[in-house]
Amino acid sequence: MDKYRICVALDDRFGPNDVSVDVGTDQQHPLLEHEVQVATSSHGRAVLVLTFSAVDLWTAILTSMALVRQSGYIPVAVQASATRR
């Protein structure tokens, strides 16, 4: 399987600090399995940066969107790319 980097911008109601606390204080959080990093966009939105192993880019995007929604966040934009091995 290949690795993909998926960046998901979240709705304004989820601030970068709040998301960092949410993910960082729950050792069992499902996002932690995907090397999650919380960044801030140029517009001040929280952005989740995830790394997924998947058979193709489309599967990585769909899996990341499902996981983000399952975690209670609302995605508003996504950017995806293959990573170097």
MIDOSE-1310 file (N, C-alpha, C; in nm, 2 decimals, decimal comma, always signed):
residues 85
mdky	+0,08/-0,12/+0,00/+0,00/+0,00/+0,00/+0,09/+0,12/+0,00; +0,03/+0,23/-0,06/+0,10/+0,36/-0,06/+0,06/+0,44/+0,05; +0,14/+0,55/+0,08/+0,11/+0,64/+0,18/+0,06/+0,77/+0,12; -0,04/+0,84/+0,19/-0,10/+0,96/+0,14/-0,11/+1,06/+0,25
ricv	-0,08/+1,19/+0,22/-0,10/+1,29/+0,32/-0,23/+1,37/+0,29; -0,32/+1,37/+0,39/-0,45/+1,43/+0,37/-0,46/+1,55/+0,47; -0,49/+1,66/+0,41/-0,51/+1,78/+0,49/-0,65/+1,82/+0,49; -0,71/+1,83/+0,61/-0,86/+1,85/+0,62/-0,88/+1,98/+0,70
aldd	-0,93/+2,09/+0,63/-0,97/+2,21/+0,70/-1,10/+2,19/+0,77; -1,12/+2,23/+0,89/-1,24/+2,22/+0,96/-1,32/+2,34/+0,97; -1,45/+2,32/+1,00/-1,54/+2,43/+1,01/-1,49/+2,53/+1,12; -1,53/+2,66/+1,10/-1,49/+2,76/+1,20/-1,52/+2,74/+1,34
rfgp	-1,62/+2,66/+1,37/-1,65/+2,63/+1,51/-1,55/+2,55/+1,59; -1,45/+2,49/+1,51/-1,35/+2,41/+1,57/-1,22/+2,48/+1,56; -1,18/+2,55/+1,67/-1,05/+2,62/+1,67/-0,93/+2,53/+1,68; -0,82/+2,57/+1,63/-0,70/+2,49/+1,64/-0,66/+2,45/+1,78
ndvs	-0,67/+2,54/+1,88/-0,64/+2,50/+2,01/-0,73/+2,40/+2,07; -0,86/+2,42/+2,04/-0,96/+2,32/+2,09/-0,94/+2,18/+2,03; -0,91/+2,18/+1,90/-0,88/+2,05/+1,84/-0,76/+1,98/+1,90; -0,65/+2,06/+1,92/-0,53/+2,01/+1,98/-0,55/+1,95/+2,11
vdvg	-0,63/+2,02/+2,19/-0,66/+1,97/+2,33/-0,74/+1,84/+2,32; -0,84/+1,84/+2,23/-0,93/+1,72/+2,21/-0,85/+1,60/+2,17; -0,77/+1,61/+2,07/-0,69/+1,50/+2,02/-0,58/+1,47/+2,12; -0,51/+1,57/+2,18/-0,40/+1,54/+2,26/-0,43/+1,48/+2,40
tdqq	-0,55/+1,50/+2,45/-0,58/+1,45/+2,58/-0,65/+1,31/+2,58; -0,68/+1,26/+2,46/-0,75/+1,13/+2,45/-0,65/+1,04/+2,38; -0,58/+0,96/+2,46/-0,48/+0,86/+2,41/-0,54/+0,76/+2,32; -0,67/+0,74/+2,32/-0,73/+0,64/+2,24/-0,80/+0,71/+2,11
hpll	-0,77/+0,83/+2,09/-0,84/+0,90/+1,98/-0,80/+0,84/+1,85; -0,90/+0,80/+1,77/-0,88/+0,73/+1,64/-0,79/+0,81/+1,54; -0,78/+0,94/+1,55/-0,70/+1,02/+1,46/-0,55/+0,99/+1,49; -0,51/+0,95/+1,61/-0,37/+0,93/+1,65/-0,31/+0,82/+1,57
ehev	-0,39/+0,73/+1,52/-0,33/+0,62/+1,44/-0,28/+0,66/+1,31; -0,31/+0,79/+1,27/-0,27/+0,84/+1,14/-0,17/+0,96/+1,15; -0,09/+0,95/+1,25/+0,02/+1,06/+1,26/-0,04/+1,20/+1,25; -0,15/+1,22/+1,32/-0,23/+1,35/+1,31/-0,14/+1,46/+1,37
qvat	-0,15/+1,57/+1,29/-0,09/+1,70/+1,34/-0,20/+1,80/+1,32; -0,21/+1,90/+1,41/-0,31/+2,00/+1,40/-0,24/+2,13/+1,36; -0,28/+2,19/+1,25/-0,22/+2,31/+1,20/-0,32/+2,42/+1,20; -0,28/+2,54/+1,16/-0,37/+2,65/+1,15/-0,36/+2,71/+1,00
sshg	-0,47/+2,72/+0,93/-0,47/+2,77/+0,80/-0,44/+2,92/+0,80; -0,42/+2,98/+0,68/-0,40/+3,13/+0,67/-0,53/+3,20/+0,71; -0,64/+3,13/+0,71/-0,77/+3,19/+0,75/-0,80/+3,17/+0,90; -0,71/+3,10/+0,97/-0,73/+3,08/+1,11/-0,81/+2,95/+1,14
ravl	-0,84/+2,87/+1,04/-0,91/+2,75/+1,06/-0,82/+2,64/+1,11; -0,87/+2,54/+1,19/-0,80/+2,42/+1,23/-0,79/+2,33/+1,10; -0,67/+2,28/+1,09/-0,64/+2,19/+0,98/-0,58/+2,06/+1,03; -0,64/+1,95/+1,00/-0,59/+1,82/+1,04/-0,50/+1,77/+0,93
vltf	-0,38/+1,73/+0,96/-0,29/+1,67/+0,87/-0,27/+1,53/+0,91; -0,31/+1,44/+0,82/-0,31/+1,30/+0,85/-0,23/+1,22/+0,75; -0,17/+1,11/+0,79/-0,10/+1,02/+0,69/-0,18/+0,89/+0,69; -0,22/+0,84/+0,57/-0,29/+0,72/+0,56/-0,22/+0,63/+0,46
savd	-0,22/+0,50/+0,50/-0,18/+0,39/+0,41/-0,31/+0,34/+0,34; -0,31/+0,34/+0,21/-0,43/+0,30/+0,13/-0,39/+0,24/+0,00; -0,48/+0,17/-0,07/-0,45/+0,12/-0,20/-0,44/+0,23/-0,31; -0,52/+0,34/-0,28/-0,51/+0,45/-0,38/-0,55/+0,58/-0,31
lwta	-0,54/+0,69/-0,38/-0,56/+0,82/-0,33/-0,71/+0,83/-0,29; -0,80/+0,79/-0,38/-0,94/+0,80/-0,35/-0,98/+0,73/-0,22; -0,93/+0,61/-0,20/-0,96/+0,54/-0,07/-0,91/+0,61/+0,05; -0,79/+0,67/+0,04/-0,73/+0,75/+0,15/-0,82/+0,87/+0,18
ilts	-0,87/+0,94/+0,07/-0,96/+1,06/+0,10/-1,09/+1,01/+0,16; -1,15/+0,91/+0,11/-1,28/+0,87/+0,17/-1,26/+0,82/+0,31; -1,16/+0,75/+0,34/-1,13/+0,70/+0,48/-1,11/+0,82/+0,57; -1,03/+0,91/+0,53/-1,00/+1,03/+0,61/-1,13/+1,11/+0,64
malv	-1,21/+1,13/+0,54/-1,34/+1,20/+0,56/-1,43/+1,13/+0,66; -1,44/+1,00/+0,64/-1,52/+0,92/+0,73/-1,47/+0,93/+0,88; -1,34/+0,92/+0,89/-1,28/+0,93/+1,03/-1,30/+1,07/+1,09; -1,28/+1,17/+1,01/-1,30/+1,31/+1,06/-1,44/+1,33/+1,11
rqsg	-1,54/+1,29/+1,02/-1,68/+1,30/+1,06/-1,71/+1,22/+1,18; -1,66/+1,10/+1,19/-1,69/+1,01/+1,30/-1,63/+1,07/+1,43; -1,53/+1,15/+1,42/-1,47/+1,21/+1,54/-1,54/+1,34/+1,58; -1,65/+1,37/+1,50/-1,73/+1,49/+1,54/-1,70/+1,62/+1,48
yipv	-1,60/+1,62/+1,39/-1,56/+1,74/+1,32/-1,63/+1,76/+1,18; -1,64/+1,88/+1,14/-1,71/+1,91/+1,01/-1,60/+1,96/+0,91; -1,57/+1,88/+0,81/-1,47/+1,93/+0,71/-1,53/+2,03/+0,62; -1,45/+2,12/+0,58/-1,49/+2,22/+0,48/-1,40/+2,22/+0,35
avqa	-1,28/+2,16/+0,36/-1,19/+2,15/+0,25/-1,10/+2,03/+0,27; -1,05/+1,98/+0,16/-0,95/+1,87/+0,17/-0,85/+1,88/+0,06; -0,73/+1,85/+0,10/-0,62/+1,85/+0,00/-0,54/+1,72/+0,03; -0,51/+1,65/-0,08/-0,45/+1,52/-0,07/-0,34/+1,50/-0,17
satr	-0,23/+1,43/-0,12/-0,12/+1,40/-0,21/-0,05/+1,27/-0,17; +0,02/+1,21/-0,26/+0,09/+1,09/-0,23/+0,22/+1,14/-0,16; +0,27/+1,06/-0,07/+0,40/+1,09/+0,00/+0,51/+1,01/-0,06; +0,63/+1,05/-0,04/+0,74/+0,97/-0,09/+0,76/+0,86/+0,00
r	+0,81/+0,75/-0,05/+0,83/+0,63/+0,03/+0,96/+0,63/+0,10
